[in-house]
Amino acid sequence: MDVNLAPLRAWDDFFPGSDRFARPDFRDISKWNNRVVSNLLYYQTNYLVVAAMMISVVGFLSPFNMILGGIIVVLVFTGFVWAAHNKDILRRMKKQYPTAFVMVVMLASYFLISMFGGVMVFVFGITFPLLLMFIHASLRLRNLKNKLENKMEGIGLKKTPMGIILDALEQQEDSINKFADYISKARERCTSYHPTLQGIMHAQAHG
């Protein structure tokens, strides 16, 4: 399936009035996770633009450390995702505690980057943009269009860069997971019935 970049949402939708922002229910982790995942998918291009602006400023001041920091974070993230596929304890952590998993990745990246003296670049060029994304995604209330578009991504009708990252973290909305499981089971039933129907038709044709 081709990967498509999500459209840039209107900035007055990305930064609406205060009535469209609300503190998440910290007691309901599942609902909070659904909101974050939904907003990360829906506003991903807006997040990319904001992050690119901040990275450009930091990169202009320290281009080598910015490039080096980005490479290290990508390599560490890829390494931890690969390890999670082979270690059950890491996979459970990634799926059940994605924030903690990302924090471990960032701490490992920080340790490696600090060896090259790029701590300030890591803080302002990588950690700060990610933190702003998480805060916005946690506070921004979802709308109907947001939910519908994300369901299309969740059941595989389209794929975006953020969707690939969240899939690597095994993070999807609970309702999407249930619907995707239903679609998968329905396909399996159709596949299992198809040879049976062919056999019956073949027997009738030669009966």
N, C-alpha and C positions, 0 to 999 in steps of 0.2 A: 504494500500500500504506500502511495506517495505521501510524503510529509508536507503539510501545508502550514504556512505561517498564519496565525490567527489575525483577523483584521484589527486595526487600531481603533479602540473604542473612543467615543467622544470624551474630551477632557472634562466636560461638565457632568458626565456620567461617572468618570473615574474619581473626580473630586466634587461630588454633589454637596447639597446642604447637610448640616449636622444631623438632620433627622434620618439620613440614610446610613448613619454610622451608629454602632451600638457595641457595648462591651459583650464579648462572648460569655456564655455560661460555662465557667471553668469546671463546674461539677459534671457537666455532660461533655466528656472528651470527644465522643463520637460526633456529636452535632457540631462542635467546634472544628473538628477535623474536616467535616463535610464542607463547612463554610470556607475554610482555608483552601482546600483542594479546588472547590468550585471557582473561587475568585482567582486563584493562580492560573487556572486554565482560561477563564474568560478574559482577564485583563493582562495576559502574558505579554502582549506586544507593548502595552503601555509600560509595564514593568521593565521591559527590555530597553525602551527609550530612556526612561529615568536612570536606569543603571548605566547605560551607555554614556550618558552625559556626565555622570559622576566618575566613571572609569576614565573617560577622556581627559578630564581635568587632572586626575591623579597620574594618569599615564603621560600627560604632557610634562608634569613636574619630575616624574621618575619613570621613564619608559621601560628601561631594562627590568627594574624590580616589578613593575606592573605585569609585564609579559611573563616573567619568571613565576610570579605569584599565581597567575591564572593557570599556567601549565601545571604547577604543583597541585593546586586544588583539583583540577580535572583528573590528574593521575591518581591522587589519593582517593577521590570519590569513586573512580572506576575500580580501583583496587579493593576498596571496602565492599562495593556492590558484588564484585566477583567472589570475594571471600564469603559474603553472606549466602551465596548460592551453595557453598560447600560446608558451611558451619551452621548448624541449626540454631545455636544460641544467638549468632549475629543476625540470622534471618528473622527470628522472633523479635529481636530488638528493632530491626528495620521496619517490620510490619506493624508492631504494636506501639513502638515509641519512635516514630520517625524524626521528631524534633531532637531527641537524645542522640539518635544515629547521626544526624547532620552535625550536631555539636561535636561529636567525637571526630568526625571527618575534619571539621574546622580546627579543632585543637591539634590534631595530627599535622594539618597543613601549617598551622601557626608555628609549631615546633620546627618544622623543616624550613619554613621561610625565615624564621628568626636566625637560623644558622648563616643566612646570607645577608642579614642586616636589613631586611625589608619589612619590619614590623609595622611601621606607620602606613606603608602602602597596603599591607594586608588589612589593617583596621579600617581605613577610609575608602580603599578601592574595592574591597571584596566583602568584608563583614558588614559594613554599614549599609550598602545597597541591599544585601540579603535581609538584614534586620528590618529595613523600611518596607520591603515586600511583605514580610511576615506580619508586621503590625497592620498594614493596610488590609491584607487578606483576612486578618482576624477580626477587624472592626467593620469592614464594608458589608452591609446587608445585601443579600442576593435578591435579584428580581426574576421574573418568569423567564425572560429571554436567556438570562444567565444559566438557569437550570436546564432549559431545553437544549441549548448548544452543548453543554457539558455531557448530557445524556447521549448525544450523537457521538461524542468522542469516546465515551465509556463503553458503548456497545460496538465500537470498531467501525463506525460509518465514516470517520475521518481521523487523521492523526496529526498532531502538532508537536513542536519541539518540547514544550512543557509537559505534554501528555507522555512523551517518551521518558522524560526524567522522572515523572511521578510513577510511571509503570515500573521503572527501575527500583523505586522505593516501595513498590507495591501499595501505592496510595490511590484509592478511588473512593467516590461516595458510596456509602452502604447500599443505597437504593440502586445505584448503577451496577454494583457487584451482583445484587440479586437478579436484576434484569438480564445481565450478561450471562449469568449461570443458567437462567431459564432458556435463553436463546441457544446456548451451547448444548443443553440437554435435548432441546427440540431438534437441533441439527443431527445429533447422535441417533435419535429415534428415527428420523427420516432416512439416515444412512443405513440403519439396521433393517428397516422395513423394505427398502428398495430392492435388495437381492431376493428377499422373500417373495415380493410381488412379481418379480421377474420369473422366479421359479414356478409360481402358480400359473402365470400366463403361458409359460413355455409348456407346462404339463397339459393345460387345457388345449393348446394348439395341436399337441400331438396325441390327445386323448381319443 
